[in-house]
Amino acid sequence: MDQGTGVTVRTEHPADGQAVRRVVTAAFGDEGAQVADLVAGLNDSGHRRVSLVAEVDGEVCGHVQLSRSWLDARERLVDVLVLSPLSVAPELQGRGIGTSLLRAAVEAAAAEGSPAVFLEGSPAYYGARGFEPGASRGFVRPSVRIPEPAFQVVVLGAHEAWMTGALVYCEAFWTHDCVGLRDPELARLEQLFD
């Protein structure tokens, strides 16, 4: 239990599937069904490594998932984790539940021995929680549709200096078209970052 938020973060159980889909769908609004399908696709493909839920008063109200992808380093491919998606029920956003899930996911990634965790997201939100721009560490985003500042990483204890290069998403991200943004949203955000 996180004393600051009253939230319990735990490993997702098989019985949580419908609740997770409901939370993800609600959290992502118009894209909710697509992102929920991504979660299912990552699970079905065998790339899911960690899936955590947040509960308040015994009800699932948040979810985060870590899935296997690769870093295309000069020496060899390196298994890394991608944090996607991070979801909190809209009516409970702003209460620290996402931060609790994020912290637990990074701890789980370190326990798994991953050298890094990548994500696409708000530099302000994730930067305040330990993530940094991937390019600053020598990483290359997997798509030009990801605004450079949104390509975020946290490096972990297993990271070595030679582990730089392009992030390669597993197939489910492409199959469900959940990589970066499309116009007109991409153009709007690029103007904000410029």
N, C-alpha and C positions, 0 to 999 in steps of 0.2 A: 504494500500500500504506500503510495506517495503521500506523505503527510500534508504537503502543500496543496494538493489538488483533490484529495479524497478518492483518487482513482487507483484501481488495481490493474496492473499490467501482467499478463500471463500468456503462455503459449496458446495458440489457437487450437481448439479441439474440433474433431470432425463435426460435432453437433452444432458448431458455430457458423457453419457455412451460410445459411440464409441470413443470419444477423449481420455477418460481414458484408454480404452482397447489398443488403439494405443500407448499411452505413456508407459504403463506398459510393453507391448510386446517389444517395442524398448529398454527400459531401462534394461531389463533382458536378452537380447541377445538370446542365444540358449534355455534358459529356459523361455523365455518371454511368450509363449502361455500357458505354464503350470501355471505360476504365474497369468496371466490374467484370466485363468479359476478358480484359487483360489479366486480371487476377486469376480467373478460371483457366485461361490459357497457360499462364506460368505454372500453375499447379499441375495441369494435365501434362505439360511437357517435361516435368521432372526437374525444372530449373529452380523451383522454390527451395530455399535453404532455411529460412526462418520466417514464421508468420506469428505475429503477436496481436492480441486484442487488449483493449482497455475496457474495464467495466466500472460503472458507477452504480451503486445500489443493486449489484447483481445483473445489470443489463449491459450488453455489449454496446459501446458508444464510440469506439475508435478501433482502428486497425492499421498496422504497418507490415510491410513485407520486404524481405531481402531475397533477391534472386541472383543466380549465377550468371555472370557474363565474363568477358575476357579483356585483358589489357594486351594489346599487340605490341609488346616490347621488342627491341632489336634482338635480344638474346633468345626469347621464346615467348609463347603465350602464357599469361599469368591469370589464374582464376581470381576474379574479384567479385564483389557484391554490388548490386544496384538496389537502392532503396526506392521502391515504387510499388504501389502508391502509399502515401500517408493520408489517412482519412479520419475525420472526427465529425460526428453528427452535427449538423449546422447549429442546432439550438444549444450545443455545449462548447462551441468554438470560443476561443479566447480565455479559457479557464486553465490552461497549462496541460491539457490532456495530450495534445500533439507533442509538446516538449517532453513529456514523460515517455511517450511511445518512441520518440526519436532517440532519447538517451538509452532506453532499453535495447533498441535495435543496434546502436553503435556498440554497446557492451556485448551483445550477442555476436556481432560480427568479429569483434576482437577475440572472443572465446572460440569462434570457428577457425581462427587463424588467418582470416582474410587480411591482405596487406592494405586494402583501401575499400571505402564505400563511396559510390558515386550516386548522384541524383540530378534531376532537372528541377529547379525551383527558385523561389525568391531569394536573391542574395541577401536581402535585409533579414528575412526570417531565419534562413539556415546559417548565415554568417554569424548571427548572434548566438548560435548554438554549436559553434565549433567547426563548421564547414568553411571552405575557402574556394576561390575560383580554381577550377581544374588546370587552366592554362598556366597559372602561377607555379604549378608543380611539374610542368612539362607534359601534361596530359592533353590529348586532342579529343574534342567532342565527336561523337559518332555521326552527327548530322549537322549540316549548315543551318537547319531549321531550329536548332537549339541556340538561343541568344548566348553569346559567349559568357556574360556574367551569370547566366542561369545554370551553366555547367559547373556543378559543385562537387567537391570531394572532401573527405576526411581521411588522412592517412593514419594507419594503425601500426602497432609495434612490429608486425611482420614485414612491413614495407622496407625495401632496400633501394639504394640510390639508382640502380640501373633500371628499376621498374617505372619506366616512362613510356609514352606512346599513345596510340589511339584506343579509346574504349570501343569495344565491339559488343553491341547488345545481342542477347540471345534472340532467336527467331520470333518468339511471341510478341515482342515489342513492335516488330515490323508487321507481323500478320494482323495485329489489331490497330495498326496505324497510331501507335501511342509514343511516337518519337517526335520531340519538338512540337512546334506549332505550325499551323498553316495560315496563309493570308486570309482575311485582313488582320487577324490578331497578331501574327508575326510582325507585320509591318508596323503596327501600332506600338508594340513593345520595343522594337528596334529603335524607334524614334525616342522613346523614353530613356533608353540606355545610352544613346548618342550624346 
